[in-house]
């Protein structure tokens, strides 16, 4: 039995006590006395939160998921150092041969967590079934939904999430078949109307990709996809790097969408010095804390989930419990994962240990202590 003492966040609130972990890598029990969150950062004990779950990760530490090979191992290890214990390896819009190479690189690690790295939940297929008018930083290899291509890729490595533009008829008509394959459908990189998005939700789409980005802005007479998300969605992802979305818009989304969850949309530039990096077939530049194409378009991010936590708490004023739900629980719920994203008996022992400044002191991956400073 492993015992980690601290102020442990449970679904019912903080306990000043310990997380007890069995030899099977699962939580045996959480013990302790209730403590008010207002006292948590004032005490000497470390803070223990559920491990972060990032459903939109393109890269990190100089490696891009689209590189194939063992790139996903380097990405998983980098993000684990920043508290991410599970992630969705995210592809970009690309030719079929590039996607196949990326999927073959991901496949061996879906059921075998990279040593010292975050668990790979599967693939977030961001494109190629998106709208050319809303590429954002995606390379221009868009095409209408091709179920044969998708099933070929899905057989190599499981697709857990797909981003598509619902205004394209072939995409919209495929939603129910995608759900039957166990794939969650998110709306994004879209020029669609409010009505397009509402129809897609009625067909079973359940999320929105980097809300506010790569979609028309909200207008009171033309609310668009953003309006549909704020009016109808239970889930949506958002990038809290304070560059992609204004803090006020994040707060508005938090009030409207019950289970908004945060993603990094991180690229190979995350954790690296300023300079040029790859995002699929695009060359991107990291500078001034962001990642951009040559024309200034934001191209993913250099964000990590521990910095996202600090942004939510220190800049937006969220309490730790609410920030933790946005970084862990809500993402787990979107994928229907009840064994992570919460520190309860029987769940995977995935946790983040922080000091009062919300700096990571260590990460627990399936019950094993991982020194984030190593």
PyMOL commands that set and color helices and strands:
alter all, ss='L'
color gray80, all
select helices_A, chain A and resi 37-40+65-67+71-81+96-107+132-134+147-156+169-173+175-180+194-203+224-232+247-256+305-315+320-334
alter helices_A, ss='H'
color red, helices_A
select strands_A, chain A and resi 2-10+13-21+27-34+47-50+52-57+59-60+63-64+84-91+119-126+159-164+184-187+207-208+235-239+259-263+275-279+282-287+290-292+351-354+360-365+368-370
alter strands_A, ss='S'
color yellow, strands_A
deselect
rebuild
show_as cartoon
